[in-house]
Amino acid sequence: MRKEKLLKKLINENIFWSYDKSTALDISDSILIEHILIYADVEEIKELFLIFNKEKIQKVWENKIIPDNRYLRINYYLGKFFFNIKDVQNFIKEKSNINSRYEKIRRISAEN
C-alpha cells in the first residue's frame, strides 16, 4: 500500500479528526508516523514499516511519543514488538530523560 492510499484510509477512519480533510493529504511524514503509532491498529503499523525505513519510524517514536507519559503502555508495546528492544523499560526511561521538554528547552537555550 502506498503512502497516499494509507493516508486516505486513515483519514476516512478519522485518525486525523483534528485536520481539515482538504489539507490532511499534505501532512508531514513525521505526523503521519506519529499518528499511526499512537492511534492506528497493528495492520497500519505494519504497513508503515513497508513505506518508511525502521530508523525514521524509530526516530519519531523516540522524539515524539516516548517523552509523552500518556503513551507509556503504547511505548512498551512498540518497543517490545516492533523495535525488538530487549530492556524496554530502561530504554524508555533513558529516552524520556533525553527527550523531555526540559532537556529540549535547555538545549535550545544553550544554543543562544
N, C-alpha and C positions, 0 to 999 in steps of 0.2 A: 504494500500500500504506500503510495506516495504521500509526502508531507501534506499537500493540499487536500487530498482525499481524507486523510486522518483528521485534519483540522476541520473540514466541513462536517464530518461525522460528529466531532466533539462539540461544535457549535450547535448542531441540531439536538444534541443531548444536554444542552445548556451548561456545559462545563465552563464556558466563557460568558456566563449570565450577566456579568457586570460590564461587558464590552458591547458597543454598538455593533450590531450584526453586519452593517455595511463596511466597517473598518476591521472587524475581527480577523479577516483573512490576512491582514497586514501585520499581525503581532510578531514580535521577535522570536527567534529560536529559543532563547533562554526563558521567556514567558511561557511558550508552548511546553517546553520540557518541565518547567516548574509546575504548571497546572496539571499536566498528565501524571507526574509523580505523586501529587497530592490528591487529586480528585478522580482520576480515571481508574478503570479496572485493569486487571492483570494483562488482558489481551492488548490493550492500548499501550501499556508499559512495554510489553514485548515488542510491539510494533515500533515504538520509539527507538529501541536498540537496533532496529533494521534501518532506520532513517539516519540516525546520528551515531557517531562513534561513542564508545563507552566513556572515554575520557571527558568528552564535552558534557555528557549527561551527569557524570560524577561531579564535575566542577560546579554545575548548577546546584546539584544536591548539597554539596558541602558548603557552598557560599550562601544559598538562599533558604534551604529547608532545614538543615541541621541546627542553625542558630535559633530557630523558632521553636520554643519549648512546647507549643501546641501540637507539634507533629512528632512527638517522641516515639509513639508506637509505630507510626509510618517509617520513621528513621531506622528503627530496629529491623523492621521487615525488609526495607530496601537494602540495608547494609548486609543482612544475612543472605537473602535470596537473590538479589540482583547484582550486588557488587562483591559477593563472596568474601566478606571481611570476617576474619577469624574471631577477633575480640571486638565485637561491635560496640559494646558498652564503653570501653576505653577510647575507641576511635571516635565515637560521637562526643564524648566528653572533651577530648582534645580539640576536635574541630569546632565545637561550640565555643570554647575559650578563644580560639584563634579568630573566629569569625563573628564574635559577639559585637553588638552595637558599640559598646565601649571601646573595644580594640579598633574597630573601623574608624571611629571618631578620633581616637588617639593617633592613628596612622595619618589621617588627613591633616590633623592639626600639626603634626611633626613635619609635614611637607611644607607648611607655610612658614 
